[in-house]
Amino acid sequence: MRPQLEVTVDIFLTSAFGPATAVAHAREAERAGMGGVWLAEHHFVAYGQCPSATVLAGHILAGTRRITVGTAAAVLGSRHPVALGEEAALLHALAGERFQLGVARGGPWQEIEVLGRGLDHYRRGFAESLRVLLRWLSGAAEVRADGEFHRFGPLAVVPRPGKPLRVRVAVTSGETAVLAGRFGLPLLLGVHADDAEAAMLVDRWAQAASAHGHDPADADHARVRLAYPCASRADGERELRANLPRWLAGIRAAVPAGGAPPGRDLAAHVEHLLRIQPVGPPGEVAAALAHSAETTGVRRQLCMVEAAGSPEATSDLIATLAALPTAWPREHAPQPRLPDLEFADRG
C-alpha cells in the first residue's frame, strides 16, 4: 500500500455568535463526521464570547458522543495552574481522551491584572505555571510547589489522573516552542504564521524535544487556519473582506495591562491573512492544506469557521470543510496553485 499523507480537519470556535451557537456548531461538526472542535478563551472582548474554554468544553462533551473537544487555548496568564489542572482532570475523568487540553501564555491584557498574577508573571512566570500544571496532571498522588510565583503543598490531587494527560502549548515565538519541546508537549500554532514560520517553530520544537529525550515523530501538533472553500478565489476574498473586519474589530476592546486600547490596522491584518491562508475552490483549498501539512509537519488543521460571517454561513462552511479530501498518496501530494491562491510564504 502506498504511504498516505493524512490531513485532519477540525473546527476552531471563538463563540463569536454566543456560546449556545458554538455548542450547536460543535454538534453539527460531529454530525458531519469531523473529528474535533477546539475552543478559544477570551475576556472582556466581543471577538469571542467564551471566558472559560473548559466550562464550554464540558457542556459540548455532555451534548455529543464522539467528537474530540479541545481548548485552544486555556490562558495560564489569567488562571491558576492548580485550578486549571483540577478542571482538566475532572473533564478527563468524565470524557477520557475526548477532552484535550491546550494552554497559552496569553497576551498582556487587563485580565492578567484582574484575574491573574500581573505583568511580572506574564513576562517571567509562564514556564513555572506550566511546570505546576504538568505535575498536577502527571498522575502523582500529591503536588507541592516552591517557586517564585507558586508556593504551596503538599496538596492531594483529586481527581487523580490514571496516567499523565497530554497538554498542547500555544506558541508564537521560538522561545515558547523550545519550552514546549523540552517537555515533549505538542504545539498549537496560530493563524498569523505562514508556512515558513510554522515550519521554523516546529523545527525549534523538534530540536529541543530530541535533546530532552522525546521523539518528535510522536507529536500531534495543531495549527489554526483560515481555510475558506468557495466558488472562486475572488468570491472568497470579497466575502472575507466583508466579514473579517466586523469580527476582528472586537479585538480592539482588548485593553493592555496598565494602558489604553492599542490602535490596530484591521485592513492590513485581513490582507495578511488572505495572503497566507487557503481561499478558493474546495479542491484547491484541500490541496493547499495538504501542501502546508507536508511542508510544516503539522497535520491537524483547526479551521476558523466563524469567518463565514453568520451562524447559518458557519454551518454551511462546516459542511463544506467536512467534505474535503484528507488523504493523499505521498508521491502525488498536491501542489497548490501559488499564483492563483496567493498563499505562498512571505519573503
Buried (B, 14 or more C-beta within 10 A) or exposed (E): EEEEBEBBBBBBBBBBBEBEBBBBBBBBBBBBEBBBBBBBBBBEBEBBBBBBBBBBBBBBBEEBEEBBBBBBBBBBBBBBBBEBBBBBBBBBEEBEEBBBBBBBBBBBBBBBBEBBBBBEBBEEBBBBBBBBBBBBBBBBEEBEBEEEBBEEBEEEBEEBBEEEBBBBBBBBEBEBBBBBBBBBBBBBBBBBBBBBBBBBBBBBBBBBBEEEEBEBEEBEBBBBBBBBBBEEBEBBBEBBEEBBEEBBBBBBEBBBBEEEBEEEEBEEBBBBBBBBBBBBBBEBBBBBBBBBBBBBBBBBBBBBBBBBBEBEBBBEBBBBBBBBBBEBEEEEBBEBBEEEBBBBBEE
